[in-house]
Amino acid sequence: MRPVIVGIGEMLWDVFPTGAHFGGAPTNVAMHAAALGAEAWMISAVGRDARGQAALAQLDAAGVQRATVAQLVHHRTGVVRVSVDATGQPAFDIEPDVAWDYVPWTADVAQLVERADAICFGTLAQRAPVSRATIARAVGATPRSAWRLFDANLRQIYFDAATVRASLTLANAVKLNDEELSLVAGLCKLRASAPLDQLRELCDEFELRLAALTRGASGAVLVTPHEICESAAPRTIVADTVGAGDAFTATLLMGLLTGRSLPEVSERANAVAAYVCSQTGATPAIPETLIF
């Protein structure tokens, strides 16, 4: 049977001056998981509008199950407006009060999470109380054996110490990048200063089964209570880095759920993330040679 991997949270369109791109971090994770062979699901909400219908079509095309994506009458589909300055630096305007702020708890959601092998959530969709409550309930309702991965994805003003600590308490695994680890260390008042020691401290304090640190071109570090695995990233020509972290997360979960060793999981997750960096867009087709 294929592993059941669930993304929960934001589902949105990044609107650039040149056009719109579908995404949202947990959505990207679900789409990558489907490409890697999982039974992938998304728990989110869209509006009953043209962008909402287009979003559902994107999930269909990616093979992501969407019976747990609500279609809301009174809230529009989420949009992030992206502008780029003269130096090429992007600025993001994340629209407030949109559909994914109101992800409902439903019978379909309850039935899904009871059989989930892994669920992935972040901080952005916890900015509003309805979705925050649904995320907490959904993650808490997964089986004790399931991976509950907090993929931090810290964005702008949409996180604080209380949200981060609550998420780590709810989770049994965390994935962060270098910048996020530094922020989380401050928010959680970690005593350690070295990244590896900070990962160990997170595992100890929050009783995590795994802490993963992605370091871009420098590779990744995976820490469990009994093992440490550092792996290099393959050399690649970067087209863009959008979605690479989400690809790493999806591959990490697939590797763990299919019984791979930690070094094999880390090496493959780095390879898939590097491939995504070499392509344009967040969710390019994954070559069969990179699938477990």
Backbone torsions as a table, in degrees:
resi	resn	phi	psi	omega
1	MET	NA	144.6	179.1
2	ARG	-75.5	142.2	175.3
3	PRO	-61.7	143.2	177.1
4	VAL	-96.6	111.5	-178.9
5	ILE	-115.9	128.0	-174.0
6	VAL	-118.0	130.0	167.7
7	GLY	-100.4	140.8	178.0
8	ILE	-136.7	131.2	179.2
9	GLY	138.0	-139.7	-170.3
10	GLU	-73.4	139.7	175.4
11	MET	-136.5	116.9	-165.4
12	LEU	-154.3	175.7	174.3
13	TRP	-116.1	127.8	169.2
14	ASP	-86.0	115.6	-175.8
15	VAL	-104.0	109.4	177.2
16	PHE	-96.1	164.5	174.1
17	PRO	-57.7	-25.3	-177.3
18	THR	-95.2	-5.5	-178.9
19	GLY	149.6	-179.8	-175.8
20	ALA	-111.5	144.2	177.7
21	HIS	-128.1	133.5	-177.6
22	PHE	-78.6	144.7	177.4
23	GLY	177.7	-138.7	-164.9
24	GLY	106.4	131.0	-171.1
25	ALA	-55.3	-52.3	-179.5
26	PRO	-66.4	-27.6	175.9
27	THR	-66.6	-44.6	177.0
28	ASN	-60.2	-40.3	178.2
29	VAL	-60.1	-45.8	179.8
30	ALA	-62.4	-40.6	-179.5
31	MET	-67.4	-41.0	176.1
32	HIS	-65.7	-39.5	179.4
33	ALA	-61.4	-41.1	176.9
34	ALA	-61.6	-43.2	179.8
35	ALA	-63.4	-28.9	-179.1
36	LEU	-87.3	-0.2	173.6
37	GLY	107.5	4.0	179.4
38	ALA	-78.6	160.4	162.4
39	GLU	-83.3	98.0	-170.2
40	ALA	-101.2	138.8	-179.5
41	TRP	-130.3	154.2	173.0
42	MET	-124.7	130.6	171.6
43	ILE	-108.1	113.6	-177.1
44	SER	-164.0	-162.3	176.6
45	ALA	-151.7	143.9	173.9
46	VAL	-129.2	166.1	175.1
47	GLY	-83.3	164.2	172.0
48	ARG	-85.8	72.8	-176.4
49	ASP	-145.3	177.3	-175.5
50	ALA	-62.4	-40.7	179.4
51	ARG	-66.4	-34.6	177.3
52	GLY	-64.8	-44.0	178.1
53	GLN	-64.3	-39.1	178.2
54	ALA	-66.0	-36.4	178.0
55	ALA	-64.5	-44.3	178.5
56	LEU	-62.2	-37.8	177.7
57	ALA	-64.4	-35.5	177.2
58	GLN	-64.1	-42.4	177.4
59	LEU	-63.3	-43.2	178.8
60	ASP	-58.1	-45.7	-178.1
61	ALA	-64.4	-30.8	-179.1
62	ALA	-85.8	-7.4	-178.8
63	GLY	79.6	22.8	178.2
64	VAL	-94.2	129.7	179.4
65	GLN	-71.1	139.6	-172.5
66	ARG	-131.5	18.8	176.7
67	ALA	-62.8	-17.2	180.0
68	THR	-102.8	16.6	171.6
69	VAL	-100.8	114.0	-178.7
70	ALA	-78.0	147.2	173.9
71	GLN	-112.0	111.3	-171.4
72	LEU	-101.7	138.6	-178.2
73	VAL	-78.9	-38.0	-168.4
74	HIS	-98.8	5.2	179.4
75	HIS	-136.9	133.4	-175.9
76	ARG	-80.3	160.8	176.6
77	THR	-63.9	140.6	-175.7
78	GLY	-66.1	142.5	179.2
79	VAL	-136.6	139.2	168.7
80	VAL	-116.2	118.8	179.9
81	ARG	-90.3	124.3	-174.4
82	VAL	-113.0	123.8	173.7
83	SER	-117.7	151.2	-177.3
84	VAL	-123.1	128.2	-177.8
85	ASP	-83.2	-176.6	-174.3
86	ALA	-64.5	-23.0	179.5
87	THR	-92.0	1.3	179.2
88	GLY	89.9	3.7	-179.6
89	GLN	-82.3	128.6	-179.1
90	PRO	-83.2	150.8	170.9
91	ALA	-124.5	140.9	-172.7
92	PHE	-118.6	130.4	174.0
93	ASP	-114.0	100.6	-177.2
94	ILE	-87.2	109.8	-175.8
95	GLU	-60.1	136.7	177.7
96	PRO	-86.5	167.6	170.0
97	ASP	53.6	52.6	179.8
98	VAL	-114.9	179.6	-170.8
99	ALA	-56.4	-43.3	-176.0
100	TRP	-71.4	-4.2	169.4
101	ASP	-79.1	-8.9	-174.0
102	TYR	-127.6	41.2	179.4
103	VAL	-66.0	119.0	-174.6
104	PRO	-88.4	155.4	169.0
105	TRP	-85.1	123.0	-177.4
106	THR	-130.2	169.2	176.6
107	ALA	-61.6	-37.8	178.9
108	ASP	-63.8	-41.0	177.9
109	VAL	-63.2	-45.1	-179.2
110	ALA	-59.7	-43.9	-179.4
111	GLN	-66.6	-37.9	-178.7
112	LEU	-66.4	-51.7	-172.0
113	VAL	-67.0	-24.0	178.3
114	GLU	-66.0	-20.0	-179.9
115	ARG	-117.0	12.0	-179.5
116	ALA	-71.0	139.5	171.5
117	ASP	-89.5	-24.4	178.0
118	ALA	-156.3	146.6	174.2
119	ILE	-135.6	139.2	-176.2
120	CYS	-122.1	129.6	-179.7
121	PHE	-143.8	160.6	-179.8
122	GLY	-131.6	-155.7	-177.7
123	THR	-100.6	-31.6	-169.9
124	LEU	-58.5	-46.2	-177.6
125	ALA	-71.4	-6.8	176.3
126	GLN	-90.2	9.2	-180.0
127	ARG	-69.5	-22.5	-177.7
128	ALA	-116.7	144.9	-171.5
129	PRO	-64.1	-34.7	-177.9
130	VAL	-65.1	-52.5	-179.7
131	SER	-66.6	-36.6	178.3
132	ARG	-59.3	-43.0	179.6
133	ALA	-67.0	-40.1	179.5
134	THR	-65.6	-41.9	178.7
135	ILE	-61.4	-47.2	-179.4
136	ALA	-61.3	-42.7	-178.9
137	ARG	-67.6	-42.2	-178.2
138	ALA	-65.9	-48.0	-179.6
139	VAL	-62.8	-42.3	-179.1
140	GLY	-66.9	-20.7	-178.4
141	ALA	-91.5	-2.5	177.6
142	THR	-71.8	157.7	178.8
143	PRO	-59.8	153.3	179.2
144	ARG	-59.7	-27.6	-178.9
145	SER	-79.4	-13.1	-174.5
146	ALA	-72.8	152.4	170.4
147	TRP	-81.4	124.8	176.3
148	ARG	-111.6	91.4	-170.1
149	LEU	-95.5	117.9	172.3
150	PHE	-89.1	103.3	178.3
151	ASP	-97.2	97.5	-160.8
152	ALA	-52.0	-52.7	179.5
153	ASN	43.6	58.6	-178.0
154	LEU	-70.1	125.3	-173.6
155	ARG	-126.3	123.5	170.4
156	GLN	45.5	-123.3	-176.8
157	ILE	-95.6	6.0	-167.9
158	TYR	-93.0	40.8	173.0
159	PHE	-157.8	156.3	175.4
160	ASP	-152.9	176.5	-176.1
161	ALA	-61.1	-39.7	-177.8
162	ALA	-64.0	-43.0	-179.9
163	THR	-66.0	-43.4	-179.2
164	VAL	-64.6	-45.6	-179.3
165	ARG	-65.8	-41.4	178.2
166	ALA	-63.1	-38.9	-179.9
167	SER	-67.4	-42.7	177.9
168	LEU	-64.7	-35.6	177.9
169	THR	-67.9	-37.0	179.8
170	LEU	-72.7	-31.3	-173.6
171	ALA	-83.6	167.1	165.6
172	ASN	-124.0	8.0	175.3
173	ALA	-154.9	152.5	178.6
174	VAL	-138.7	145.8	172.5
175	LYS	-128.8	131.5	-179.4
176	LEU	-141.0	161.3	167.9
177	ASN	-101.2	-179.9	-175.5
178	ASP	-55.9	-48.5	-177.7
179	GLU	-63.9	-42.1	-179.5
180	GLU	-66.3	-38.0	178.5
181	LEU	-61.2	-41.8	178.6
182	SER	-62.2	-42.8	179.1
183	LEU	-65.8	-45.1	-179.1
184	VAL	-64.6	-38.8	178.1
185	ALA	-58.8	-41.2	177.8
186	GLY	-69.4	-45.1	-178.2
187	LEU	-64.2	-35.9	-178.1
188	CYS	-94.5	2.2	178.6
189	LYS	53.5	48.2	177.8
190	LEU	-66.9	144.6	179.7
191	ARG	-80.1	-33.6	-176.0
192	ALA	-71.6	152.1	178.5
193	SER	-113.3	-28.5	178.7
194	ALA	-80.3	138.9	-176.9
195	PRO	-53.2	-44.8	-178.9
196	LEU	-62.2	-41.1	178.6
197	ASP	-68.2	-34.0	176.8
198	GLN	-65.2	-40.3	176.8
199	LEU	-62.4	-43.3	177.7
200	ARG	-60.9	-42.4	-178.6
201	GLU	-65.4	-39.2	176.0
202	LEU	-60.4	-44.7	178.9
203	CYS	-60.1	-42.7	-178.1
204	ASP	-69.1	-49.6	-172.9
205	GLU	-67.9	-37.5	-174.9
206	PHE	-107.6	10.9	176.8
207	GLU	53.8	48.9	-178.8
208	LEU	-85.3	145.3	174.4
209	ARG	-80.6	-22.2	-175.2
210	LEU	-159.6	140.5	168.3
211	ALA	-128.0	127.1	-177.3
212	ALA	-117.8	131.9	177.1
213	LEU	-118.5	121.1	174.9
214	THR	-98.7	137.8	-173.3
215	ARG	-126.3	29.4	178.1
216	GLY	61.0	-128.3	-178.0
217	ALA	-65.5	-14.4	179.2
218	SER	-88.6	0.9	174.9
219	GLY	94.4	-144.1	-173.5
220	ALA	-149.0	159.9	174.0
221	VAL	-128.3	129.4	173.5
222	LEU	-114.5	130.6	-179.0
223	VAL	-125.6	128.6	171.0
224	THR	-120.8	173.0	177.4
225	PRO	-59.8	-18.0	-174.1
226	HIS	-124.7	-2.2	-172.1
227	GLU	-151.6	147.3	173.3
228	ILE	-128.2	131.7	-178.8
229	CYS	-133.2	118.9	174.7
230	GLU	-110.0	134.2	-179.2
231	SER	-138.5	145.6	-179.8
232	ALA	-83.0	156.1	175.2
233	ALA	-90.5	141.3	175.4
234	PRO	-63.1	148.0	175.4
235	ARG	-70.1	136.8	-178.4
236	THR	-151.3	155.6	172.4
237	ILE	-92.0	117.3	-171.6
238	VAL	-82.3	124.3	171.1
239	ALA	-89.2	-52.1	167.0
240	ASP	-161.1	159.1	-174.5
241	THR	-99.4	3.4	-177.7
242	VAL	-62.3	127.0	176.8
243	GLY	86.5	-6.4	-177.0
244	ALA	-65.9	-43.1	178.0
245	GLY	-63.5	-36.7	177.9
246	ASP	-68.2	-36.4	176.1
247	ALA	-65.1	-40.2	176.4
248	PHE	-59.1	-46.7	-179.1
249	THR	-59.7	-47.7	-178.5
250	ALA	-62.4	-42.0	-179.9
251	THR	-68.7	-39.6	175.8
252	LEU	-55.6	-49.2	-178.9
253	LEU	-65.2	-42.8	179.2
254	MET	-61.8	-41.5	179.3
255	GLY	-64.3	-44.6	179.3
256	LEU	-63.5	-39.6	-175.9
257	LEU	-77.8	-15.5	178.6
258	THR	-106.8	14.9	169.4
259	GLY	78.3	20.1	178.1
260	ARG	-74.2	156.8	175.7
261	SER	-71.1	158.6	-179.1
262	LEU	-60.0	-43.6	176.4
263	PRO	-60.7	-39.5	179.5
264	GLU	-67.2	-40.9	178.5
265	VAL	-61.2	-47.2	-177.6
266	SER	-64.2	-44.9	-179.9
267	GLU	-61.0	-44.2	-177.7
268	ARG	-70.8	-39.4	178.6
269	ALA	-62.6	-40.8	174.8
270	ASN	-61.5	-41.8	-177.6
271	ALA	-65.7	-42.9	179.6
272	VAL	-67.0	-42.9	178.3
273	ALA	-61.7	-41.5	178.5
274	ALA	-63.5	-39.9	177.9
275	TYR	-62.3	-44.2	179.6
276	VAL	-61.2	-37.4	176.3
277	CYS	-62.6	-29.2	-177.5
278	SER	-80.2	-8.4	-178.6
279	GLN	-113.9	161.2	173.7
280	THR	-87.6	144.1	179.0
281	GLY	92.7	160.3	-172.9
282	ALA	-81.0	-25.7	-172.9
283	THR	-135.3	61.8	175.8
284	PRO	-67.6	160.2	176.2
285	ALA	-60.6	136.3	-178.7
286	ILE	-92.3	127.1	178.2
287	PRO	-60.5	145.3	-178.9
288	GLU	-59.5	-28.3	-179.2
289	THR	-66.4	-16.9	-179.2
290	LEU	-100.3	-0.9	-178.2
291	ILE	-92.8	134.1	179.6
292	PHE	-58.1	NA	NA
